[in-house]
């Protein structure tokens, strides 16, 4: 496992295997302090599951790297329009097709 993303997936899968036995045991001892403790533990696991699910299945934004030409144009636009507006103008121009060859492409 190379990335932390894969480690999160493994942790999430292991967490799923803990839920059912925990619910079963807490149901068997529901009127004792052990049952209450198990239910509190269960609530914590549900919260951890929700956090891991968001981290694992949330789509990641991937930005393509700029070429030298793209970097040069972006810097010029940021200098002229300001940082935020310069990026907006740069990417709008690129999407429209006014400027081309600004992003590196994968070789097939």
C-alpha positions as CSV (number, residue, x, y, z in Angstrom):
1,X,0.0,0.0,0.0
2,X,1.7,3.1,-1.2
3,X,-0.8,5.9,-0.5
4,X,-2.6,6.9,2.6
5,X,-5.8,6.7,0.6
6,X,-5.3,2.8,0.4
7,X,-4.7,2.7,4.2
8,X,-7.9,4.6,4.8
9,X,-9.8,2.1,2.6
10,X,-8.3,-0.8,4.6
11,X,-9.2,0.9,7.9
12,X,-12.7,1.5,6.6
13,X,-13.2,-2.2,5.6
14,X,-11.9,-3.4,9.0
15,X,-14.3,-0.9,10.7
16,X,-17.2,-2.4,8.8
17,X,-16.4,-5.8,10.2
18,X,-16.5,-4.5,13.8
19,X,-20.0,-3.0,13.5
20,X,-22.2,-6.2,13.4
21,X,-20.6,-8.1,16.4
22,X,-20.6,-4.9,18.4
23,X,-24.3,-4.4,17.9
24,X,-25.0,-8.0,18.7
25,X,-23.0,-8.0,21.9
26,X,-24.5,-4.6,23.0
27,X,-28.0,-6.1,22.4
28,X,-27.2,-9.1,24.7
29,X,-26.1,-6.8,27.5
30,X,-28.4,-3.9,27.0
31,X,-29.5,-3.5,30.6
32,X,-26.0,-3.4,32.1
33,X,-23.1,-0.9,32.1
34,X,-21.3,-3.2,29.6
35,X,-24.2,-2.7,27.1
36,X,-24.1,1.1,27.6
37,X,-20.3,1.1,27.2
38,X,-20.6,-0.9,24.0
39,X,-23.3,1.4,22.6
40,X,-21.1,4.5,23.3
41,X,-18.3,2.7,21.5
42,X,-20.6,1.9,18.7
43,X,-21.5,5.6,18.3
44,X,-17.9,6.5,18.2
45,X,-17.3,4.0,15.5
46,X,-20.3,5.3,13.5
47,X,-18.7,8.8,13.7
48,X,-15.3,7.4,12.6
49,X,-17.0,5.6,9.7
50,X,-18.7,8.7,8.5
51,X,-15.3,10.6,8.5
52,X,-13.5,7.9,6.7
53,X,-16.3,7.5,4.1
54,X,-16.0,11.2,3.4
55,X,-12.2,11.0,3.0
56,X,-12.3,7.9,0.9
57,X,-15.1,8.5,-1.5
58,X,-14.8,12.3,-1.9
59,X,-13.6,13.0,-5.4
60,X,-10.1,14.6,-5.5
61,X,-9.4,17.7,-7.6
62,X,-6.6,17.1,-10.0
63,X,-5.0,20.0,-11.6
64,X,-3.0,19.4,-14.8
65,X,0.5,20.9,-14.6
66,X,1.3,24.0,-16.8
67,X,3.8,24.1,-19.5
68,X,6.4,26.9,-19.6
69,X,4.2,28.8,-22.0
70,X,1.2,28.4,-19.6
71,X,3.2,29.5,-16.6
72,X,4.4,32.6,-18.5
73,X,0.9,33.6,-19.6
74,X,-0.6,32.9,-16.1
75,X,2.1,35.1,-14.4
76,X,1.4,37.9,-16.9
77,X,-2.3,37.7,-16.3
78,X,-1.9,37.6,-12.6
79,X,0.4,40.7,-12.8
80,X,-2.1,42.6,-14.9
81,X,-5.4,41.5,-13.2
82,X,-4.4,40.4,-9.8
83,X,-3.9,36.9,-8.5
84,X,-7.6,35.7,-8.3
85,X,-8.9,37.5,-11.4
86,X,-5.8,36.6,-13.3
87,X,-6.4,32.9,-12.8
88,X,-10.1,33.3,-13.7
89,X,-9.2,35.1,-17.0
90,X,-6.4,32.5,-17.7
91,X,-8.6,29.5,-17.3
92,X,-11.6,31.2,-19.1
93,X,-9.3,31.9,-22.0
94,X,-8.0,28.4,-22.1
95,X,-11.5,26.9,-21.9
96,X,-12.7,29.2,-24.7
97,X,-9.8,28.2,-26.9
98,X,-8.1,31.6,-27.1
99,X,-4.9,30.2,-25.8
100,X,-3.6,26.7,-26.4
101,X,-0.7,24.6,-25.3
102,X,-0.8,25.7,-21.7
103,X,-1.2,22.4,-20.0
104,X,1.0,19.3,-20.2
105,X,-0.8,16.3,-21.8
106,X,-0.2,12.6,-21.3
107,X,1.7,10.8,-24.0
108,X,-0.2,7.8,-25.4
